[in-house]
Amino acid sequence: MKKALRTVVMTIGALLVTTGNSWANTVVYDKVELFQTETFFTDMFEISEAGSYKATLTDFEFPIPMLATGMSVTTATDLLGSLLAPGSFNFDATPGKYFVSFFGFANTSAPQLGNYGIEISQIPIPAAVWLFGSGLLGLCLISRRNKAA
């Protein structure tokens, strides 16, 4: 039994070492900008790893909240998600080129400043998935060893 436990512990350790820091967010696009009255833009960014991503739009409300904001994430042919107010949405992506578009209006009656931020980052795989997978692998190894004996 001690040998089987040692095998499970070594398997879990090897799995954690080989996967590295899988819990860290990978930011693939980040922009913070201060503008006067209004701004519009579209930027291209690349995703190198398939997975689930989260796009977040923040109105920093400096010096006051903006009148209107919005953003979208697209491929060359498909809309993956959009917002017409600060917030976030999730989308799935494969490696390739993507586009983020943004518009923002500060108070136009008296020239005001607007301050916003956009972040697109990979959603990390939860630790519970890794622990469940390594535990399942350990049980498979133990049952295989018992069948061989």
C-alpha positions as CSV (number, residue, x, y, z in Angstrom):
1,M,0.0,0.0,0.0
2,K,2.9,2.4,0.8
3,K,4.3,1.8,-2.7
4,A,0.9,2.6,-4.3
5,L,0.6,5.8,-2.3
6,R,4.1,6.8,-3.2
7,T,3.2,6.2,-6.9
8,V,0.2,8.4,-6.6
9,V,2.1,11.2,-4.9
10,M,4.9,11.0,-7.5
11,T,2.3,11.1,-10.3
12,I,0.6,14.2,-8.9
13,G,4.0,15.9,-8.4
14,A,5.1,15.1,-11.9
15,L,1.8,16.3,-13.4
16,L,2.1,19.6,-11.5
17,V,5.7,20.1,-12.5
18,T,5.2,19.4,-16.2
19,T,2.1,21.7,-16.5
20,G,3.9,24.6,-14.9
21,N,1.9,27.5,-13.6
22,S,-1.4,26.7,-15.3
23,W,-3.4,29.0,-13.0
24,A,-1.8,32.2,-14.2
25,N,-3.8,34.4,-16.6
26,T,-2.3,35.0,-20.0
27,V,-3.1,38.5,-21.1
28,V,-3.2,38.6,-24.9
29,Y,-4.5,42.3,-25.2
30,D,-4.3,45.2,-22.8
31,K,-5.0,48.9,-23.3
32,V,-5.6,51.8,-21.0
33,E,-6.3,55.2,-22.5
34,L,-7.3,58.7,-21.5
35,F,-9.1,60.6,-24.2
36,Q,-11.0,63.9,-24.7
37,T,-14.6,63.9,-25.9
38,E,-14.7,60.8,-28.1
39,T,-12.6,58.0,-29.4
40,F,-13.0,55.0,-31.8
41,F,-10.5,52.4,-32.8
42,T,-10.0,48.8,-34.0
43,D,-6.8,46.9,-33.1
44,M,-5.5,43.5,-34.2
45,F,-4.1,41.0,-31.7
46,E,-3.0,37.4,-31.9
47,I,-4.0,34.4,-29.8
48,S,-1.3,31.7,-29.7
49,E,-3.1,29.1,-27.5
50,A,-6.6,27.6,-27.9
51,G,-8.9,28.0,-25.0
52,S,-11.5,30.1,-23.3
53,Y,-10.9,33.9,-23.0
54,K,-12.4,36.7,-21.1
55,A,-12.8,40.2,-22.6
56,T,-13.2,43.0,-20.0
57,L,-14.1,46.7,-20.6
58,T,-13.7,49.1,-17.6
59,D,-14.8,52.7,-17.3
60,F,-12.5,54.2,-14.7
61,E,-15.0,57.1,-14.3
62,F,-12.2,59.6,-14.3
63,P,-13.0,62.4,-13.9
64,I,-16.7,61.3,-14.4
65,P,-18.4,58.3,-16.0
66,M,-18.5,58.2,-19.7
67,L,-21.8,58.8,-21.6
68,A,-21.4,55.7,-23.7
69,T,-18.9,52.9,-24.2
70,G,-18.8,49.7,-26.2
71,M,-16.5,47.1,-27.5
72,S,-16.5,43.9,-29.6
73,V,-14.1,41.0,-30.3
74,T,-14.2,39.5,-33.8
75,T,-12.4,37.3,-36.3
76,A,-12.2,38.5,-39.9
77,T,-15.7,36.9,-40.4
78,D,-17.4,36.3,-37.0
79,L,-18.5,38.3,-34.0
80,L,-17.3,36.5,-30.8
81,G,-18.9,38.9,-28.3
82,S,-19.8,42.6,-27.7
83,L,-20.7,45.0,-24.9
84,L,-22.6,48.3,-24.9
85,A,-21.5,49.2,-21.4
86,P,-18.6,48.3,-19.0
87,G,-18.5,44.6,-18.2
88,S,-17.1,41.4,-19.6
89,F,-17.9,38.4,-21.7
90,N,-16.3,35.0,-22.4
91,F,-15.4,33.5,-25.8
92,D,-13.6,30.5,-27.2
93,A,-10.7,31.0,-29.5
94,T,-8.1,29.0,-31.5
95,P,-4.7,30.3,-32.5
96,G,-5.0,33.1,-35.0
97,K,-5.6,36.8,-35.6
98,Y,-8.5,38.6,-33.8
99,F,-9.8,42.2,-33.7
100,V,-11.0,44.4,-30.8
101,S,-13.1,47.4,-31.6
102,F,-13.9,50.2,-29.1
103,F,-16.0,53.4,-28.9
104,G,-16.3,55.8,-26.1
105,F,-18.0,59.2,-25.6
106,A,-17.2,61.5,-22.7
107,N,-19.4,64.5,-22.0
108,T,-19.5,66.4,-25.3
109,S,-21.4,69.5,-24.0
110,A,-18.4,70.6,-22.0
111,P,-15.2,69.0,-23.2
112,Q,-14.4,66.2,-20.7
113,L,-11.9,63.4,-20.4
114,G,-12.8,59.7,-20.5
115,N,-10.6,56.9,-19.1
116,Y,-11.1,53.3,-19.9
117,G,-9.3,50.0,-19.9
118,I,-9.6,46.8,-22.0
119,E,-8.1,43.5,-21.1
120,I,-8.4,40.2,-22.9
121,S,-7.0,37.3,-21.0
122,Q,-7.1,33.5,-21.0
123,I,-9.4,31.9,-18.5
124,P,-7.2,29.5,-16.4
125,I,-8.1,25.8,-15.9
126,P,-9.3,25.4,-12.3
127,A,-7.1,23.6,-9.9
128,A,-9.8,21.2,-9.1
129,V,-9.6,19.8,-12.7
130,W,-5.9,19.1,-12.3
131,L,-6.4,17.5,-8.9
132,F,-9.3,15.3,-10.1
133,G,-7.3,14.2,-13.2
134,S,-4.2,13.3,-11.2
135,G,-6.3,11.4,-8.6
136,L,-8.1,9.5,-11.4
137,L,-4.7,8.7,-12.9
138,G,-3.4,7.4,-9.6
139,L,-6.5,5.2,-9.1
140,C,-6.0,3.7,-12.6
141,L,-2.3,3.0,-11.8
142,I,-3.2,1.3,-8.6
143,S,-5.9,-0.9,-10.2
144,R,-3.5,-1.8,-13.1
145,R,-0.8,-2.8,-10.6
146,N,-3.3,-4.9,-8.6
147,K,-4.5,-6.7,-11.8
148,A,-0.8,-7.5,-12.7
149,A,-0.1,-9.0,-9.3
